[in-house]
């Protein structure tokens, strides 16, 4: 109990308490599994089952009253509870982070390029490319 009081929240988005009925779907099952969502955030949820159940690491979660399915990845699991990450939100956040980093790198000032020094006394050997197909010269007739 003392440990729980000193635990630091490390989630990317805050969770809010919930008591929502939900269903789990995955392609290898013929019927859905009923469960209860105990808390939820933008990025994931805590899901509880009335009995122990083996699940694949990736499945769809539908909250009762919602038409959308959320693609979930299991982050951790206990006997009757599991923490899931909503995969689509995480992929979207990573995509946004990559674009932000790329944009920042693009706008970072770079030092001016310097021309390579050519030594006329010892010229570098010519390196031919394997993709070179033809060399054409224009001669005036």
C-alpha positions as CSV (number, residue, x, y, z in Angstrom):
1,X,0.0,0.0,0.0
2,X,2.8,2.4,0.9
3,X,4.4,1.7,-2.5
4,X,1.3,2.8,-4.4
5,X,1.3,6.2,-2.6
6,X,4.9,6.9,-3.8
7,X,4.5,5.6,-7.4
8,X,5.2,8.3,-9.9
9,X,2.8,8.5,-12.9
10,X,4.8,7.8,-16.0
11,X,2.0,7.7,-18.6
12,X,2.1,10.0,-21.6
13,X,-1.5,11.1,-21.1
14,X,-3.5,11.1,-17.8
15,X,-6.0,8.4,-17.2
16,X,-9.4,9.0,-15.8
17,X,-11.4,6.4,-13.8
18,X,-14.1,4.6,-15.8
19,X,-16.6,1.8,-15.4
20,X,-17.5,1.0,-19.0
21,X,-18.6,-2.2,-20.5
22,X,-16.7,-3.2,-23.7
23,X,-16.1,-6.0,-26.1
24,X,-12.9,-7.5,-27.5
25,X,-12.6,-8.8,-31.0
26,X,-9.9,-10.6,-32.9
27,X,-9.8,-12.6,-36.1
28,X,-9.2,-16.0,-34.4
29,X,-12.3,-16.0,-32.4
30,X,-15.9,-16.5,-33.5
31,X,-17.5,-14.4,-30.8
32,X,-16.5,-11.3,-28.9
33,X,-15.3,-11.3,-25.3
34,X,-17.1,-9.0,-22.7
35,X,-14.9,-7.0,-20.4
36,X,-14.9,-3.8,-18.3
37,X,-12.7,-0.8,-18.8
38,X,-11.7,0.5,-15.4
39,X,-9.7,3.5,-16.5
40,X,-9.0,5.1,-19.9
41,X,-6.8,7.7,-21.5
42,X,-6.0,9.0,-24.9
43,X,-3.3,6.3,-25.3
44,X,-4.6,3.3,-23.5
45,X,-6.8,1.6,-20.9
46,X,-7.0,-0.8,-18.0
47,X,-9.3,-3.7,-19.0
48,X,-10.7,-6.2,-16.5
49,X,-12.3,-9.7,-17.2
50,X,-14.7,-11.7,-15.1
51,X,-12.5,-14.7,-15.7
52,X,-9.0,-15.5,-16.9
53,X,-8.7,-15.5,-20.6
54,X,-5.8,-15.9,-23.0
55,X,-5.7,-13.1,-25.7
56,X,-3.5,-12.4,-28.6
57,X,-1.1,-9.4,-28.2
58,X,-3.1,-7.4,-30.8
59,X,-6.9,-7.1,-30.8
60,X,-9.8,-4.6,-31.3
61,X,-11.6,-3.0,-28.4
62,X,-15.1,-1.5,-28.7
63,X,-16.6,0.4,-25.9
64,X,-20.4,-0.1,-25.5
65,X,-22.3,2.8,-27.1
66,X,-19.4,3.6,-29.6
67,X,-19.3,2.5,-33.2
68,X,-15.5,2.7,-33.5
69,X,-13.1,-0.1,-32.8
70,X,-9.7,0.7,-31.2
71,X,-6.7,-1.3,-32.2
72,X,-5.0,-2.4,-29.0
73,X,-1.6,-3.8,-28.0
74,X,-1.2,-5.5,-24.7
75,X,1.3,-3.5,-22.6
76,X,1.1,-5.7,-19.5
77,X,-1.2,-8.3,-18.1
78,X,-2.2,-9.9,-14.8
79,X,-4.5,-12.7,-13.9
80,X,-7.8,-10.9,-14.8
81,X,-6.5,-7.4,-15.7
82,X,-4.5,-6.1,-18.6
83,X,-3.1,-2.7,-19.7
84,X,-3.5,-1.9,-23.3
85,X,-2.1,0.8,-25.6
86,X,-4.3,2.2,-28.3
87,X,-1.9,1.5,-31.3
88,X,-3.3,4.1,-33.7
89,X,-2.9,7.0,-31.3
90,X,0.7,5.9,-30.5
91,X,1.6,5.5,-34.2
92,X,0.1,9.0,-34.9
93,X,2.1,10.6,-32.1
94,X,5.3,9.0,-33.3
95,X,4.6,10.2,-36.8
96,X,4.1,13.7,-35.5
97,X,7.3,13.5,-33.4
98,X,9.3,12.4,-36.5
99,X,7.9,15.2,-38.6
100,X,8.7,17.7,-35.8
101,X,12.2,16.4,-35.6
102,X,12.7,16.5,-39.4
103,X,11.3,20.0,-39.6
104,X,13.6,21.2,-36.8
105,X,16.6,19.6,-38.5
106,X,15.6,21.2,-41.8
107,X,15.6,24.7,-40.2
108,X,18.8,24.2,-38.3
109,X,21.5,26.5,-39.8
110,X,24.4,24.6,-41.3
111,X,27.9,25.7,-42.0
112,X,28.6,26.7,-45.6
113,X,29.9,23.9,-47.8
114,X,33.5,24.0,-48.8
115,X,34.8,22.9,-52.2
116,X,37.1,19.9,-52.1
117,X,40.7,20.8,-52.6
118,X,42.0,19.4,-55.9
119,X,45.7,18.6,-56.1
120,X,46.7,19.1,-59.8
121,X,50.0,17.3,-59.3
122,X,48.3,14.1,-58.0
123,X,44.7,13.9,-59.4
124,X,42.4,11.4,-57.9
125,X,41.7,8.3,-60.1
126,X,38.5,8.2,-62.0
127,X,35.9,5.9,-60.5
128,X,33.5,4.4,-62.9
129,X,29.9,3.6,-61.8
130,X,28.4,0.2,-62.7
131,X,25.2,2.1,-63.6
132,X,27.0,4.1,-66.3
133,X,25.4,3.0,-69.5
134,X,26.8,5.2,-72.2
135,X,29.1,8.1,-72.7
136,X,28.2,10.4,-75.5
137,X,30.2,13.2,-77.0
138,X,28.9,15.8,-79.4
139,X,31.1,16.5,-82.4
140,X,30.5,19.2,-84.8
141,X,30.5,17.9,-88.4
